[in-house]
């Protein structure tokens, strides 16, 4: 049996591959190095131009004052809900640890059902209030940091002034604007600080303090947005009328009752109602307080939310199982 010998052309081709780097390989190497260099430049620019996102566990309203210092020029430029939400989505939100909210308002092509379920209109309003409060904070703070307070850099154009006034809800802002207008009319050029500028400084400090409080409240509102959505979904599942059966092992007795859970935001007509309701997925926690007695229920939705099962324990030594069956759907 004989073996065929590879043609000389194949040997030559194989030799060329195993030999030193060809022109083609040198070109690919140059292109690769150029691409890596370009990516490195783009990453460096991105780091310099934007604040890095904050991890969820590091999120805190204490970050607000840092953003006032770092993003003062950007905050000084916003004058509408559109520009405010664009800055929040790209920079401010992630830097304040509000990544989920920034992603939600920045999402495109969401269905109307999802927009309603996520309460994006409510979230967008809170974001506008946060950004307006931060803009007022930055504006008032800039007046206080000027060596010689003047109105050269303390005036706002009409559009921005109207927007921050309506959105920030900072009550002391109107007084600050009044003092600025008064100072503009006076146009003093004295070397010493006149009394009216001292009054302007005090008004700026009051406005900055109030704006920081408004911004902090708005931050907490946005931070709790996702949890409110989660609880709203859970309360919608729990809403309705249930036949409640409790077996107390302490007294070897069974108690039946009808329990009605109203929609979220409404008050139950029952004399006894849970003082606390927490729902995480299928898990339900209920806390009942009445005449010094405390009871805690740990429950689960089952059978497509048609039934509930779990257990209870109270401060009187009672404990035992709970079962419930839905008797009527939610009545808004």
C-alpha positions in Angstrom: 0.0 0.0 0.0 1.4 3.3 -1.0 0.9 6.8 0.4 0.5 9.8 -1.8 2.9 12.6 -1.4 1.4 16.1 -0.9 1.9 18.4 -3.8 4.8 20.8 -3.6 2.4 23.8 -3.6 0.8 22.6 -0.4 4.2 22.2 1.2 5.1 25.7 0.2 1.8 27.1 1.6 2.2 25.2 4.9 5.7 26.6 5.2 4.6 30.1 4.6 2.0 29.8 7.5 4.6 28.5 9.9 7.2 31.0 8.9 7.7 34.6 10.4 4.7 37.0 10.6 3.2 37.8 7.2 2.2 41.2 6.0 -1.5 40.2 6.7 -0.7 39.3 10.3 1.2 42.6 10.8 -1.7 44.6 9.5 -4.1 42.8 11.8 -1.8 43.4 14.8 -1.7 47.1 14.0 -5.4 47.3 13.6 -5.9 45.5 16.9 -3.5 47.8 18.8 -5.3 50.8 17.3 -8.7 49.5 18.4 -7.5 48.8 21.9 -6.0 52.2 22.1 -9.2 53.9 20.9 -11.3 51.9 23.4 -8.9 53.0 26.2 -9.3 56.6 25.2 -13.1 56.4 25.1 -13.2 54.7 28.5 -11.0 57.4 30.0 -13.2 60.2 28.5 -16.3 58.4 29.9 -14.8 58.3 33.3 -13.8 61.9 33.3 -17.1 63.2 31.9 -19.5 61.2 34.1 -19.8 60.2 37.7 -19.5 56.4 38.2 -22.7 54.7 39.4 -23.0 54.0 43.1 -23.7 50.5 44.4 -27.1 50.0 45.9 -25.6 49.3 49.3 -23.7 52.6 49.2 -26.7 54.7 48.2 -27.4 57.6 50.6 -28.9 61.1 50.5 -25.5 62.2 51.9 -24.3 62.0 48.3 -26.5 65.0 47.4 -24.0 67.6 48.7 -21.2 65.9 46.7 -23.2 66.2 43.5 -24.0 69.9 44.1 -20.2 70.5 44.1 -19.3 68.1 41.2 -22.2 68.9 38.9 -22.9 72.5 39.6 -22.5 73.6 35.9 -24.9 70.9 34.7 -27.5 71.7 37.4 -27.2 75.4 36.5 -28.3 74.6 32.9 -31.5 72.7 33.5 -34.7 74.6 32.9 -37.4 72.0 32.1 -38.6 68.5 33.0 -37.0 67.2 29.8 -33.5 68.5 30.5 -33.8 67.6 34.2 -34.7 64.0 33.4 -32.1 63.7 30.8 -29.4 64.8 33.3 -30.9 62.5 36.0 -30.9 59.5 33.6 -27.3 60.0 32.3 -25.5 61.3 35.4 -27.2 62.3 38.6 -29.4 59.3 39.1 -26.6 56.6 38.9 -24.3 58.8 40.9 -26.9 59.1 43.7 -27.4 55.3 43.8 -30.8 55.6 42.1 -29.9 53.3 39.2 -33.2 51.5 38.9 -35.2 54.8 38.7 -32.8 56.2 36.1 -33.1 53.1 34.0 -36.9 53.1 34.3 -37.5 56.7 33.1 -34.8 56.3 30.5 -36.4 53.1 29.0 -37.9 53.4 25.5 -41.0 51.9 23.9 -42.6 50.7 27.1 -46.2 49.6 26.8 -48.9 51.8 28.4 -49.7 48.9 30.8 -46.1 48.7 32.0 -45.9 52.5 32.3 -49.0 52.5 34.5 -47.8 49.5 36.5 -44.4 51.1 37.2 -46.1 54.4 38.0 -43.6 56.2 35.8 -45.7 59.4 35.8 -45.4 59.6 39.6 -41.7 58.7 39.4 -41.0 61.3 36.7 -42.6 64.0 38.9 -40.5 63.0 41.9 -37.4 63.2 39.7 -38.3 66.7 38.5 -38.8 67.8 42.1 -35.4 66.3 43.1 -33.6 68.0 40.2 -35.3 71.3 40.7 -34.5 71.3 44.4 -30.8 70.5 43.6 -30.8 73.3 41.0 -32.1 75.7 43.6 -29.6 74.4 46.2 -26.7 74.9 43.8 -28.0 78.4 42.8 -28.4 79.6 46.4 -25.1 78.0 47.4 -23.2 79.7 44.6 -24.4 83.1 46.0 -23.0 82.3 49.4 -19.6 81.3 48.0 -19.0 84.5 46.1 -16.3 86.7 47.7 -18.3 89.8 46.9 -22.0 89.1 46.6 -23.4 90.7 43.5 -26.2 90.0 41.0 -23.8 89.6 38.0 -24.0 85.8 38.4 -27.1 85.5 40.5 -29.9 86.1 38.0 -31.9 83.4 36.3 -33.7 83.7 32.9 -37.4 83.7 33.1 -38.0 80.1 31.9 -35.6 78.6 34.4 -36.9 80.8 37.2 -40.5 79.7 36.5 -39.5 76.0 36.3 -37.5 75.8 39.5 -40.1 77.8 41.4 -43.0 75.5 40.4 -41.0 72.2 40.6 -38.8 72.7 43.7 -41.6 74.0 46.0 -39.0 75.9 48.0 -41.0 78.6 49.7 -38.0 80.8 50.6 -37.0 81.1 46.9 -39.4 83.9 46.2 -37.9 86.0 48.9 -34.4 85.4 47.4 -35.6 86.4 44.0 -37.1 89.6 45.5 -33.8 90.5 47.1 -31.9 89.8 43.9 -34.1 92.2 42.0 -33.8 94.8 44.6 -30.0 94.6 44.5 -30.1 94.8 40.7 -32.0 98.0 40.9 -29.7 99.5 43.5 -26.5 98.5 41.6 -24.2 99.4 44.4 -20.4 99.5 43.7 -19.1 100.1 47.2 -16.0 98.3 48.3 -17.5 97.2 51.6 -20.4 94.7 51.7 -23.7 96.7 52.0 -26.4 95.7 54.5 -28.7 94.6 51.6 -26.0 92.1 50.4 -25.8 90.7 53.9 -29.6 90.2 53.8 -29.1 88.5 50.4 -26.5 86.2 51.9 -28.8 85.2 54.7 -31.7 84.6 52.3 -29.4 82.5 50.1 -28.4 80.4 53.1 -32.1 79.9 54.1 -33.0 78.9 50.5 -30.0 76.5 50.3 -31.0 74.8 53.5 -34.7 74.4 52.5 -33.7 73.2 49.1 -31.4 70.6 50.6 -34.3 69.3 52.8 -36.6 69.1 49.7 -33.9 67.3 47.8 -33.4 64.8 50.6 -37.1 64.1 50.8 -37.3 63.7 47.0 -34.3 61.3 47.2 -36.0 59.1 49.7 -39.2 59.1 47.7 -37.4 57.9 44.6 -35.3 55.4 46.6 -38.5 53.8 47.9 -40.2 53.7 44.4 -39.3 50.1 43.7 -40.5 48.9 47.1 -43.8 50.8 46.7 -44.3 49.0 43.3 -43.6 45.7 44.9 -45.9 46.3 47.8 -48.7 47.6 45.5 -48.5 44.4 43.5 -48.7 42.3 46.7 -51.6 44.3 48.1 -53.5 43.9 44.9 -53.2 40.2 45.3 -54.3 40.3 49.0 -57.2 42.7 48.4 -60.6 41.1 48.8 -62.7 39.3 51.3 -61.4 36.1 53.0 -62.8 33.4 55.3 -60.1 33.3 58.0 -59.6 30.2 60.2 -57.2 30.2 63.1 -56.4 27.2 65.3 -54.9 28.2 68.6 -52.9 25.3 70.1 -52.7 27.0 73.4 -56.4 26.8 74.1 -57.1 24.0 71.6 -59.7 26.1 70.0 -60.6 27.2 66.5 -61.8 30.7 65.5 -63.5 31.6 62.2 -63.9 35.1 60.9 -64.3 37.2 57.8 -61.4 39.4 57.0 -61.5 42.1 54.3 -58.4 43.7 52.9 -59.1 47.0 51.0 -57.1 48.3 48.1 -53.8 50.0 48.9 -54.4 53.5 50.2 -57.9 52.8 51.6 -58.8 52.3 55.2 -60.5 49.0 56.2 -64.0 49.3 57.6 -63.3 46.5 60.1 -62.7 47.3 63.7 -59.5 45.2 63.8 -57.1 45.6 60.9 -53.4 44.8 60.6 -51.1 47.6 61.7 -48.4 46.4 59.2 -48.5 44.4 56.0 -45.4 43.3 54.1 -45.6 41.2 51.0 -42.6 39.8 49.3 -43.4 37.5 46.4 -45.8 34.8 47.8 -44.8 35.5 51.4 -47.1 37.7 53.6 -46.3 39.2 57.0 -49.2 40.6 59.0 -48.9 42.4 62.4 -51.9 42.9 64.6 -52.1 45.1 67.6 -55.2 45.5 69.8 -55.6 46.4 73.5 -52.0 45.5 74.3 -52.2 42.2 72.5 -49.7 41.6 69.6 -50.0 38.9 67.0 -47.7 38.2 64.0 -48.8 36.0 61.0 -46.4 34.4 58.6 -48.4 33.3 55.5 -48.1 32.2 51.9 -50.4 32.7 48.8 -51.3 29.3 47.3 -53.7 28.0 44.6 -53.3 31.0 42.3 -54.0 33.4 45.2 -57.3 31.7 46.0 -56.1 30.5 49.4 -53.6 31.5 52.1 -51.9 29.2 54.6 -49.4 29.8 57.3 -49.1 30.2 61.1 -49.3 32.8 63.9 -47.8 33.6 67.2 -48.9 36.1 69.8 -47.6 37.7 73.0 -50.1 35.7 75.1 -48.4 32.4 74.4 -50.8 31.4 71.6 -49.6 29.8 68.4 -51.0 27.6 65.6 -51.9 27.3 61.9 -53.9 29.7 59.8 -55.8 28.9 56.6 -57.9 31.3 54.5 -60.1 31.1 51.5 -61.0 33.9 49.2 -64.7 34.6 49.4 -65.0 37.8 47.2 -62.7 39.7 44.9 -61.2 43.1 45.5 -63.8 45.9 45.7 -62.2 49.2 44.7 
